[in-house]
Amino acid sequence: MRFTQFLRRLGGRVSSRAYNPRYRLTIVGSSNSLQSIKQPLYQDLRSIGASITRAQSALLHEGQHACTELTIHCTADRPLVLNRLALKLGQKDGIRRVHVEGH
């Protein structure tokens, strides 16, 4: 019996947040680079079962660089996959920094 089923039988409610932790993925790079990785990034996130609940972009340093920040919900066993995805993104041309942070 799964732990969630056990708690339901006891009458306790399990917060969905406990099983869907949030992560923040921040990507800094040129505007063109961010635009070129946007679609493949969303496909990669979908393929690992993650959902984007918030996306925010801003220009930095007088338009030379841009920053995209995504808030992602996924199952608790996905941080390693997100870290691999961040490493892969960091190797793309025009990307200066990628950071994954758990909440």
Biopython code that builds the backbone (N, CA, C, O; Angstrom):
import numpy as np
from Bio.PDB.StructureBuilder import StructureBuilder

atoms = [
    (1, "MET", "N", (0.838, -1.165, 0.000)),
    (1, "MET", "CA", (0.000, 0.000, 0.000)),
    (1, "MET", "C", (0.892, 1.240, 0.000)),
    (1, "MET", "O", (1.867, 1.326, 0.747)),
    (2, "ARG", "N", (0.541, 2.181, -0.841)),
    (2, "ARG", "CA", (1.309, 3.416, -0.908)),
    (2, "ARG", "C", (1.022, 4.284, 0.312)),
    (2, "ARG", "O", (-0.045, 4.198, 0.920)),
    (3, "PHE", "N", (1.976, 5.102, 0.646)),
    (3, "PHE", "CA", (1.859, 5.957, 1.818)),
    (3, "PHE", "C", (0.663, 6.893, 1.715)),
    (3, "PHE", "O", (-0.033, 7.121, 2.705)),
    (4, "THR", "N", (0.419, 7.435, 0.528)),
    (4, "THR", "CA", (-0.715, 8.353, 0.358)),
    (4, "THR", "C", (-2.037, 7.627, 0.566)),
    (4, "THR", "O", (-2.966, 8.185, 1.150)),
    (5, "GLN", "N", (-2.129, 6.389, 0.093)),
    (5, "GLN", "CA", (-3.342, 5.614, 0.301)),
    (5, "GLN", "C", (-3.544, 5.337, 1.789)),
    (5, "GLN", "O", (-4.667, 5.391, 2.291)),
    (6, "PHE", "N", (-2.457, 5.043, 2.484)),
    (6, "PHE", "CA", (-2.511, 4.789, 3.910)),
    (6, "PHE", "C", (-3.044, 6.006, 4.656)),
    (6, "PHE", "O", (-3.906, 5.881, 5.525)),
    (7, "LEU", "N", (-2.523, 7.193, 4.310)),
    (7, "LEU", "CA", (-2.980, 8.414, 4.970)),
    (7, "LEU", "C", (-4.439, 8.724, 4.652)),
    (7, "LEU", "O", (-5.176, 9.197, 5.516)),
    (8, "ARG", "N", (-4.856, 8.458, 3.418)),
    (8, "ARG", "CA", (-6.261, 8.674, 3.060)),
    (8, "ARG", "C", (-7.171, 7.792, 3.892)),
    (8, "ARG", "O", (-8.238, 8.221, 4.330)),
    (9, "ARG", "N", (-6.744, 6.558, 4.108)),
    (9, "ARG", "CA", (-7.559, 5.648, 4.915)),
    (9, "ARG", "C", (-7.640, 6.106, 6.362)),
    (9, "ARG", "O", (-8.641, 5.874, 7.040)),
    (10, "LEU", "N", (-6.599, 6.749, 6.825)),
    (10, "LEU", "CA", (-6.615, 7.283, 8.188)),
    (10, "LEU", "C", (-7.414, 8.583, 8.275)),
    (10, "LEU", "O", (-7.702, 9.074, 9.366)),
    (11, "GLY", "N", (-7.762, 9.123, 7.132)),
    (11, "GLY", "CA", (-8.547, 10.345, 7.118)),
    (11, "GLY", "C", (-7.721, 11.606, 7.021)),
    (11, "GLY", "O", (-8.263, 12.711, 7.012)),
    (12, "GLY", "N", (-6.419, 11.450, 6.948)),
    (12, "GLY", "CA", (-5.550, 12.621, 6.816)),
    (12, "GLY", "C", (-5.438, 13.043, 5.375)),
    (12, "GLY", "O", (-5.483, 12.217, 4.463)),
    (13, "ARG", "N", (-5.293, 14.313, 5.181)),
    (13, "ARG", "CA", (-5.097, 14.818, 3.821)),
    (13, "ARG", "C", (-3.620, 15.024, 3.593)),
    (13, "ARG", "O", (-2.903, 15.518, 4.463)),
    (14, "VAL", "N", (-3.177, 14.642, 2.421)),
    (14, "VAL", "CA", (-1.784, 14.823, 2.054)),
    (14, "VAL", "C", (-1.707, 15.998, 1.104)),
    (14, "VAL", "O", (-2.410, 16.039, 0.095)),
    (15, "SER", "N", (-0.873, 16.927, 1.420)),
    (15, "SER", "CA", (-0.715, 18.094, 0.565)),
    (15, "SER", "C", (-0.120, 17.671, -0.771)),
    (15, "SER", "O", (0.875, 16.947, -0.817)),
    (16, "SER", "N", (-0.734, 18.125, -1.852)),
    (16, "SER", "CA", (-0.188, 17.817, -3.175)),
    (16, "SER", "C", (1.159, 18.485, -3.364)),
    (16, "SER", "O", (1.959, 18.056, -4.196)),
    (17, "ARG", "N", (1.413, 19.534, -2.598)),
    (17, "ARG", "CA", (2.680, 20.234, -2.690)),
    (17, "ARG", "C", (3.843, 19.347, -2.241)),
    (17, "ARG", "O", (4.968, 19.506, -2.715)),
    (18, "ALA", "N", (3.566, 18.410, -1.323)),
    (18, "ALA", "CA", (4.612, 17.514, -0.849)),
    (18, "ALA", "C", (5.084, 16.590, -1.965)),
    (18, "ALA", "O", (6.227, 16.132, -1.953)),
    (19, "TYR", "N", (4.221, 16.318, -2.914)),
    (19, "TYR", "CA", (4.579, 15.412, -3.994)),
    (19, "TYR", "C", (4.868, 16.142, -5.296)),
    (19, "TYR", "O", (5.301, 15.526, -6.270)),
    (20, "ASN", "N", (4.634, 17.435, -5.324)),
    (20, "ASN", "CA", (4.932, 18.264, -6.485)),
    (20, "ASN", "C", (5.776, 19.450, -6.044)),
    (20, "ASN", "O", (5.281, 20.577, -6.012)),
    (21, "PRO", "N", (7.036, 19.220, -5.705)),
    (21, "PRO", "CA", (7.861, 20.340, -5.265)),
    (21, "PRO", "C", (8.092, 21.336, -6.398)),
    (21, "PRO", "O", (8.006, 21.000, -7.580)),
    (22, "ARG", "N", (8.384, 22.561, -6.001)),
    (22, "ARG", "CA", (8.644, 23.617, -6.971)),
    (22, "ARG", "C", (10.137, 23.816, -7.129)),
    (22, "ARG", "O", (10.911, 23.676, -6.182)),
    (23, "TYR", "N", (10.515, 24.144, -8.342)),
    (23, "TYR", "CA", (11.898, 24.482, -8.655)),
    (23, "TYR", "C", (11.888, 25.761, -9.467)),
    (23, "TYR", "O", (10.936, 26.033, -10.199)),
    (24, "ARG", "N", (12.944, 26.543, -9.340)),
    (24, "ARG", "CA", (13.092, 27.750, -10.142)),
    (24, "ARG", "C", (14.290, 27.554, -11.051)),
    (24, "ARG", "O", (15.399, 27.296, -10.583)),
    (25, "LEU", "N", (14.069, 27.674, -12.341)),
    (25, "LEU", "CA", (15.120, 27.558, -13.343)),
    (25, "LEU", "C", (15.369, 28.957, -13.897)),
    (25, "LEU", "O", (14.482, 29.557, -14.504)),
    (26, "THR", "N", (16.578, 29.473, -13.686)),
    (26, "THR", "CA", (16.943, 30.807, -14.162)),
    (26, "THR", "C", (17.998, 30.660, -15.243)),
    (26, "THR", "O", (19.013, 29.991, -15.049)),
    (27, "ILE", "N", (17.748, 31.295, -16.393)),
    (27, "ILE", "CA", (18.656, 31.216, -17.539)),
    (27, "ILE", "C", (19.007, 32.644, -17.951)),
    (27, "ILE", "O", (18.119, 33.464, -18.186)),
    (28, "VAL", "N", (20.308, 32.939, -18.037)),
    (28, "VAL", "CA", (20.776, 34.253, -18.460)),
    (28, "VAL", "C", (21.596, 34.072, -19.732)),
    (28, "VAL", "O", (22.473, 33.210, -19.798)),
    (29, "GLY", "N", (21.306, 34.885, -20.736)),
    (29, "GLY", "CA", (22.034, 34.811, -21.995)),
    (29, "GLY", "C", (21.534, 35.876, -22.949)),
    (29, "GLY", "O", (20.749, 36.747, -22.576)),
    (30, "SER", "N", (21.992, 35.795, -24.165)),
    (30, "SER", "CA", (21.529, 36.756, -25.170)),
    (30, "SER", "C", (20.052, 36.495, -25.479)),
    (30, "SER", "O", (19.570, 35.368, -25.360)),
    (31, "SER", "N", (19.359, 37.534, -25.871)),
    (31, "SER", "CA", (17.933, 37.406, -26.183)),
    (31, "SER", "C", (17.689, 36.381, -27.278)),
    (31, "SER", "O", (16.751, 35.587, -27.199)),
    (32, "ASN", "N", (18.542, 36.403, -28.305)),
    (32, "ASN", "CA", (18.384, 35.454, -29.418)),
    (32, "ASN", "C", (18.573, 34.016, -28.952)),
    (32, "ASN", "O", (17.840, 33.123, -29.376)),
    (33, "SER", "N", (19.548, 33.792, -28.086)),
    (33, "SER", "CA", (19.800, 32.440, -27.578)),
    (33, "SER", "C", (18.625, 31.936, -26.756)),
    (33, "SER", "O", (18.228, 30.778, -26.877)),
    (34, "LEU", "N", (18.072, 32.801, -25.923)),
    (34, "LEU", "CA", (16.921, 32.397, -25.113)),
    (34, "LEU", "C", (15.722, 32.059, -25.986)),
    (34, "LEU", "O", (14.985, 31.116, -25.699)),
    (35, "GLN", "N", (15.527, 32.827, -27.050)),
    (35, "GLN", "CA", (14.428, 32.529, -27.965)),
    (35, "GLN", "C", (14.637, 31.203, -28.677)),
    (35, "GLN", "O", (13.678, 30.467, -28.910)),
    (36, "SER", "N", (15.883, 30.889, -29.028)),
    (36, "SER", "CA", (16.152, 29.657, -29.776)),
    (36, "SER", "C", (16.026, 28.404, -28.914)),
    (36, "SER", "O", (15.737, 27.327, -29.437)),
    (37, "ILE", "N", (16.238, 28.524, -27.599)),
    (37, "ILE", "CA", (16.134, 27.323, -26.741)),
    (37, "ILE", "C", (14.755, 27.167, -26.117)),
    (37, "ILE", "O", (14.475, 26.146, -25.490)),
    (38, "LYS", "N", (13.899, 28.153, -26.279)),
    (38, "LYS", "CA", (12.597, 28.145, -25.614)),
    (38, "LYS", "C", (11.756, 26.917, -25.963)),
    (38, "LYS", "O", (11.319, 26.201, -25.062)),
    (39, "GLN", "N", (11.527, 26.667, -27.215)),
    (39, "GLN", "CA", (10.671, 25.543, -27.633)),
    (39, "GLN", "C", (11.269, 24.188, -27.247)),
    (39, "GLN", "O", (10.558, 23.361, -26.677)),
    (40, "PRO", "N", (12.566, 23.927, -27.539)),
    (40, "PRO", "CA", (13.136, 22.641, -27.103)),
    (40, "PRO", "C", (13.127, 22.468, -25.581)),
    (40, "PRO", "O", (12.952, 21.356, -25.083)),
    (41, "LEU", "N", (13.317, 23.565, -24.846)),
    (41, "LEU", "CA", (13.291, 23.499, -23.381)),
    (41, "LEU", "C", (11.915, 23.076, -22.893)),
    (41, "LEU", "O", (11.804, 22.201, -22.034)),
    (42, "TYR", "N", (10.874, 23.681, -23.427)),
    (42, "TYR", "CA", (9.516, 23.318, -23.026)),
    (42, "TYR", "C", (9.217, 21.857, -23.358)),
    (42, "TYR", "O", (8.553, 21.168, -22.584)),
    (43, "GLN", "N", (9.698, 21.387, -24.491)),
    (43, "GLN", "CA", (9.498, 19.978, -24.852)),
    (43, "GLN", "C", (10.249, 19.059, -23.897)),
    (43, "GLN", "O", (9.718, 18.026, -23.489)),
    (44, "ASP", "N", (11.478, 19.422, -23.536)),
    (44, "ASP", "CA", (12.246, 18.619, -22.588)),
    (44, "ASP", "C", (11.556, 18.566, -21.232)),
    (44, "ASP", "O", (11.491, 17.504, -20.614)),
    (45, "LEU", "N", (11.045, 19.687, -20.768)),
    (45, "LEU", "CA", (10.352, 19.709, -19.480)),
    (45, "LEU", "C", (9.085, 18.860, -19.515)),
    (45, "LEU", "O", (8.781, 18.147, -18.559)),
    (46, "ARG", "N", (8.354, 18.940, -20.614)),
    (46, "ARG", "CA", (7.152, 18.123, -20.761)),
    (46, "ARG", "C", (7.489, 16.639, -20.766)),
    (46, "ARG", "O", (6.752, 15.827, -20.206)),
    (47, "SER", "N", (8.613, 16.282, -21.405)),
    (47, "SER", "CA", (8.979, 14.862, -21.508)),
    (47, "SER", "C", (9.381, 14.263, -20.160)),
    (47, "SER", "O", (9.275, 13.051, -19.971)),
    (48, "ILE", "N", (9.843, 15.099, -19.215)),
    (48, "ILE", "CA", (10.187, 14.564, -17.892)),
    (48, "ILE", "C", (9.030, 14.691, -16.908)),
    (48, "ILE", "O", (9.177, 14.360, -15.732)),
    (49, "GLY", "N", (7.892, 15.163, -17.377)),
    (49, "GLY", "CA", (6.714, 15.255, -16.523)),
    (49, "GLY", "C", (6.642, 16.511, -15.677)),
    (49, "GLY", "O", (5.943, 16.535, -14.664)),
    (50, "ALA", "N", (7.348, 17.545, -16.074)),
    (50, "ALA", "CA", (7.333, 18.806, -15.337)),
    (50, "ALA", "C", (6.357, 19.772, -15.995)),
    (50, "ALA", "O", (6.146, 19.736, -17.208)),
    (51, "SER", "N", (5.770, 20.631, -15.178)),
    (51, "SER", "CA", (4.881, 21.650, -15.731)),
    (51, "SER", "C", (5.365, 23.031, -15.294)),
    (51, "SER", "O", (5.814, 23.222, -14.164)),
    (52, "ILE", "N", (5.265, 23.970, -16.201)),
    (52, "ILE", "CA", (5.689, 25.339, -15.931)),
    (52, "ILE", "C", (4.475, 26.096, -15.419)),
    (52, "ILE", "O", (3.450, 26.176, -16.095)),
    (53, "THR", "N", (4.597, 26.648, -14.220)),
    (53, "THR", "CA", (3.481, 27.395, -13.649)),
    (53, "THR", "C", (3.677, 28.900, -13.767)),
    (53, "THR", "O", (2.728, 29.671, -13.620)),
    (54, "ARG", "N", (4.902, 29.308, -14.031)),
    (54, "ARG", "CA", (5.177, 30.739, -14.175)),
    (54, "ARG", "C", (6.410, 30.926, -15.042)),
    (54, "ARG", "O", (7.411, 30.230, -14.868)),
    (55, "ALA", "N", (6.337, 31.858, -15.968)),
    (55, "ALA", "CA", (7.484, 32.201, -16.810)),
    (55, "ALA", "C", (7.605, 33.719, -16.829)),
    (55, "ALA", "O", (6.629, 34.434, -17.052)),
    (56, "GLN", "N", (8.820, 34.193, -16.590)),
    (56, "GLN", "CA", (9.044, 35.633, -16.560)),
    (56, "GLN", "C", (10.362, 35.932, -17.250)),
    (56, "GLN", "O", (11.362, 35.257, -17.007)),
    (57, "SER", "N", (10.368, 36.939, -18.108)),
    (57, "SER", "CA", (11.580, 37.343, -18.817)),
    (57, "SER", "C", (11.844, 38.822, -18.566)),
    (57, "SER", "O", (10.919, 39.614, -18.382)),
    (58, "ALA", "N", (13.122, 39.174, -18.564)),
    (58, "ALA", "CA", (13.520, 40.569, -18.367)),
    (58, "ALA", "C", (14.806, 40.820, -19.127)),
    (58, "ALA", "O", (15.630, 39.918, -19.280)),
    (59, "LEU", "N", (14.982, 42.049, -19.605)),
    (59, "LEU", "CA", (16.221, 42.455, -20.258)),
    (59, "LEU", "C", (17.200, 42.958, -19.207)),
    (59, "LEU", "O", (16.807, 43.642, -18.262)),
    (60, "LEU", "N", (18.471, 42.618, -19.372)),
    (60, "LEU", "CA", (19.521, 43.047, -18.458)),
    (60, "LEU", "C", (20.582, 43.810, -19.231)),
    (60, "LEU", "O", (20.737, 43.607, -20.435)),
    (61, "HIS", "N", (21.295, 44.663, -18.569)),
    (61, "HIS", "CA", (22.464, 45.355, -19.143)),
    (61, "HIS", "C", (22.162, 46.021, -20.478)),
    (61, "HIS", "O", (22.832, 45.750, -21.475)),
    (62, "GLU", "N", (21.171, 46.877, -20.501)),
    (62, "GLU", "CA", (20.820, 47.670, -21.681)),
    (62, "GLU", "C", (20.545, 46.815, -22.920)),
    (62, "GLU", "O", (20.964, 47.159, -24.025)),
    (63, "GLY", "N", (19.849, 45.716, -22.729)),
    (63, "GLY", "CA", (19.427, 44.903, -23.851)),
    (63, "GLY", "C", (20.449, 43.922, -24.376)),
    (63, "GLY", "O", (20.154, 43.187, -25.319)),
    (64, "GLN", "N", (21.652, 43.879, -23.798)),
    (64, "GLN", "CA", (22.650, 42.924, -24.279)),
    (64, "GLN", "C", (22.332, 41.503, -23.839)),
    (64, "GLN", "O", (22.566, 40.546, -24.576)),
    (65, "HIS", "N", (21.804, 41.379, -22.646)),
    (65, "HIS", "CA", (21.468, 40.062, -22.124)),
    (65, "HIS", "C", (20.042, 40.059, -21.603)),
    (65, "HIS", "O", (19.490, 41.099, -21.242)),
    (66, "ALA", "N", (19.467, 38.881, -21.572)),
    (66, "ALA", "CA", (18.123, 38.713, -21.049)),
    (66, "ALA", "C", (18.145, 37.609, -20.004)),
    (66, "ALA", "O", (19.059, 36.785, -19.971)),
    (67, "CYS", "N", (17.140, 37.605, -19.163)),
    (67, "CYS", "CA", (17.016, 36.605, -18.119)),
    (67, "CYS", "C", (15.616, 36.010, -18.207)),
    (67, "CYS", "O", (14.629, 36.744, -18.272)),
    (68, "THR", "N", (15.531, 34.711, -18.209)),
    (68, "THR", "CA", (14.251, 34.023, -18.171)),
    (68, "THR", "C", (14.206, 33.205, -16.897)),
    (68, "THR", "O", (15.146, 32.478, -16.575)),
    (69, "GLU", "N", (13.102, 33.331, -16.175)),
    (69, "GLU", "CA", (12.941, 32.596, -14.927)),
    (69, "GLU", "C", (11.660, 31.783, -15.025)),
    (69, "GLU", "O", (10.583, 32.330, -15.265)),
    (70, "LEU", "N", (11.785, 30.461, -14.837)),
    (70, "LEU", "CA", (10.643, 29.556, -14.908)),
    (70, "LEU", "C", (10.415, 28.934, -13.542)),
    (70, "LEU", "O", (11.362, 28.493, -12.890)),
    (71, "THR", "N", (9.163, 28.896, -13.106)),
    (71, "THR", "CA", (8.795, 28.147, -11.915)),
    (71, "THR", "C", (8.192, 26.842, -12.403)),
    (71, "THR", "O", (7.236, 26.831, -13.178)),
    (72, "ILE", "N", (8.770, 25.740, -11.932)),
    (72, "ILE", "CA", (8.436, 24.418, -12.449)),
    (72, "ILE", "C", (7.934, 23.538, -11.314)),
    (72, "ILE", "O", (8.509, 23.534, -10.226)),
    (73, "HIS", "N", (6.866, 22.796, -11.565)),
    (73, "HIS", "CA", (6.386, 21.785, -10.630)),
    (73, "HIS", "C", (6.652, 20.425, -11.248)),
    (73, "HIS", "O", (6.350, 20.196, -12.419)),
    (74, "CYS", "N", (7.223, 19.516, -10.451)),
    (74, "CYS", "CA", (7.432, 18.151, -10.923)),
    (74, "CYS", "C", (7.542, 17.232, -9.710)),
    (74, "CYS", "O", (7.591, 17.700, -8.572)),
    (75, "THR", "N", (7.579, 15.950, -9.951)),
    (75, "THR", "CA", (7.642, 14.994, -8.858)),
    (75, "THR", "C", (8.989, 15.085, -8.156)),
    (75, "THR", "O", (9.966, 15.583, -8.715)),
    (76, "ALA", "N", (9.023, 14.603, -6.942)),
    (76, "ALA", "CA", (10.203, 14.746, -6.088)),
    (76, "ALA", "C", (11.429, 14.021, -6.624)),
    (76, "ALA", "O", (12.545, 14.336, -6.212)),
    (77, "ASP", "N", (11.260, 13.070, -7.521)),
    (77, "ASP", "CA", (12.417, 12.322, -8.036)),
    (77, "ASP", "C", (13.046, 12.967, -9.267)),
    (77, "ASP", "O", (13.889, 12.345, -9.913)),
    (78, "ARG", "N", (12.665, 14.187, -9.607)),
    (78, "ARG", "CA", (13.142, 14.832, -10.822)),
    (78, "ARG", "C", (14.286, 15.832, -10.678)),
    (78, "ARG", "O", (14.752, 16.319, -11.709)),
    (79, "PRO", "N", (14.782, 16.181, -9.482)),
    (79, "PRO", "CA", (15.828, 17.210, -9.433)),
    (79, "PRO", "C", (17.084, 16.831, -10.197)),
    (79, "PRO", "O", (17.729, 17.699, -10.785)),
    (80, "LEU", "N", (17.444, 15.563, -10.202)),
    (80, "LEU", "CA", (18.627, 15.131, -10.928)),
    (80, "LEU", "C", (18.455, 15.361, -12.429)),
    (80, "LEU", "O", (19.393, 15.777, -13.108)),
    (81, "VAL", "N", (17.272, 15.092, -12.937)),
    (81, "VAL", "CA", (16.985, 15.313, -14.364)),
    (81, "VAL", "C", (17.022, 16.813, -14.670)),
    (81, "VAL", "O", (17.521, 17.219, -15.719)),
    (82, "LEU", "N", (16.501, 17.631, -13.764)),
    (82, "LEU", "CA", (16.554, 19.081, -13.965)),
    (82, "LEU", "C", (17.988, 19.592, -13.954)),
    (82, "LEU", "O", (18.333, 20.489, -14.724)),
    (83, "ASN", "N", (18.816, 19.035, -13.097)),
    (83, "ASN", "CA", (20.230, 19.434, -13.073)),
    (83, "ASN", "C", (20.929, 19.070, -14.372)),
    (83, "ASN", "O", (21.723, 19.857, -14.888)),
    (84, "ARG", "N", (20.645, 17.884, -14.907)),
    (84, "ARG", "CA", (21.230, 17.491, -16.202)),
    (84, "ARG", "C", (20.767, 18.422, -17.312)),
    (84, "ARG", "O", (21.547, 18.802, -18.185)),
    (85, "LEU", "N", (19.488, 18.784, -17.267)),
    (85, "LEU", "CA", (18.941, 19.702, -18.264)),
    (85, "LEU", "C", (19.625, 21.067, -18.155)),
    (85, "LEU", "O", (19.926, 21.690, -19.173)),
    (86, "ALA", "N", (19.870, 21.535, -16.931)),
    (86, "ALA", "CA", (20.555, 22.815, -16.726)),
    (86, "ALA", "C", (21.984, 22.762, -17.262)),
    (86, "ALA", "O", (22.449, 23.727, -17.868)),
    (87, "LEU", "N", (22.683, 21.653, -17.048)),
    (87, "LEU", "CA", (24.041, 21.507, -17.588)),
    (87, "LEU", "C", (24.030, 21.549, -19.111)),
    (87, "LEU", "O", (24.888, 22.178, -19.731)),
    (88, "LYS", "N", (23.057, 20.877, -19.703)),
    (88, "LYS", "CA", (22.936, 20.870, -21.169)),
    (88, "LYS", "C", (22.653, 22.270, -21.703)),
    (88, "LYS", "O", (23.215, 22.677, -22.720)),
    (89, "LEU", "N", (21.775, 23.012, -21.012)),
    (89, "LEU", "CA", (21.464, 24.376, -21.434)),
    (89, "LEU", "C", (22.670, 25.291, -21.308)),
    (89, "LEU", "O", (22.873, 26.170, -22.146)),
    (90, "GLY", "N", (23.476, 25.093, -20.265)),
    (90, "GLY", "CA", (24.650, 25.920, -20.037)),
    (90, "GLY", "C", (25.712, 25.784, -21.102)),
    (90, "GLY", "O", (26.580, 26.648, -21.222)),
    (91, "GLN", "N", (25.663, 24.709, -21.885)),
    (91, "GLN", "CA", (26.638, 24.490, -22.948)),
    (91, "GLN", "C", (26.209, 25.082, -24.281)),
    (91, "GLN", "O", (26.975, 25.049, -25.245)),
    (92, "LYS", "N", (25.006, 25.620, -24.351)),
    (92, "LYS", "CA", (24.509, 26.223, -25.599)),
    (92, "LYS", "C", (25.195, 27.562, -25.839)),
    (92, "LYS", "O", (25.551, 28.274, -24.900)),
    (93, "ASP", "N", (25.373, 27.888, -27.112)),
    (93, "ASP", "CA", (25.977, 29.176, -27.488)),
    (93, "ASP", "C", (25.089, 30.326, -27.032)),
    (93, "ASP", "O", (23.870, 30.285, -27.197)),
    (94, "GLY", "N", (25.706, 31.344, -26.462)),
    (94, "GLY", "CA", (24.978, 32.538, -26.057)),
    (94, "GLY", "C", (24.375, 32.467, -24.661)),
    (94, "GLY", "O", (23.848, 33.467, -24.173)),
    (95, "ILE", "N", (24.437, 31.326, -24.015)),
    (95, "ILE", "CA", (23.898, 31.186, -22.650)),
    (95, "ILE", "C", (25.041, 31.421, -21.667)),
    (95, "ILE", "O", (26.065, 30.742, -21.732)),
    (96, "ARG", "N", (24.873, 32.363, -20.772)),
    (96, "ARG", "CA", (25.941, 32.705, -19.816)),
    (96, "ARG", "C", (25.828, 31.975, -18.497)),
    (96, "ARG", "O", (26.839, 31.584, -17.913)),
    (97, "ARG", "N", (24.579, 31.784, -18.009)),
    (97, "ARG", "CA", (24.418, 31.164, -16.701)),
    (97, "ARG", "C", (23.073, 30.460, -16.630)),
    (97, "ARG", "O", (22.067, 30.956, -17.139)),
    (98, "VAL", "N", (23.071, 29.281, -15.980)),
    (98, "VAL", "CA", (21.844, 28.535, -15.736)),
    (98, "VAL", "C", (21.891, 28.093, -14.279)),
    (98, "VAL", "O", (22.905, 27.586, -13.799)),
    (99, "HIS", "N", (20.772, 28.296, -13.584)),
    (99, "HIS", "CA", (20.735, 27.960, -12.163)),
    (99, "HIS", "C", (19.405, 27.282, -11.840)),
    (99, "HIS", "O", (18.346, 27.769, -12.237)),
    (100, "VAL", "N", (19.457, 26.153, -11.120)),
    (100, "VAL", "CA", (18.262, 25.462, -10.642)),
    (100, "VAL", "C", (18.225, 25.582, -9.131)),
    (100, "VAL", "O", (19.212, 25.309, -8.447)),
    (101, "GLU", "N", (17.085, 25.990, -8.623)),
    (101, "GLU", "CA", (16.920, 26.169, -7.188)),
    (101, "GLU", "C", (15.609, 25.504, -6.756)),
    (101, "GLU", "O", (14.566, 25.714, -7.376)),
    (102, "GLY", "N", (15.670, 24.715, -5.708)),
    (102, "GLY", "CA", (14.467, 24.070, -5.179)),
    (102, "GLY", "C", (13.791, 24.936, -4.142)),
    (102, "GLY", "O", (14.446, 25.697, -3.429)),
    (103, "HIS", "N", (12.467, 24.816, -4.061)),
    (103, "HIS", "CA", (11.687, 25.580, -3.074)),
    (103, "HIS", "C", (11.055, 24.642, -2.095)),
    (103, "HIS", "O", (10.356, 25.082, -1.182)),
]
sb = StructureBuilder()
sb.init_structure("model")
sb.init_model(0)
sb.init_chain("A")
sb.init_seg("    ")
for serial, (resi, resn, name, xyz) in enumerate(atoms, 1):
    if name == "N":
        sb.init_residue(resn, " ", resi, " ")
    sb.init_atom(name, np.array(xyz, "f"), 0.0, 1.0, " ", f" {name:<3s}", serial, name[0])
structure = sb.get_structure()
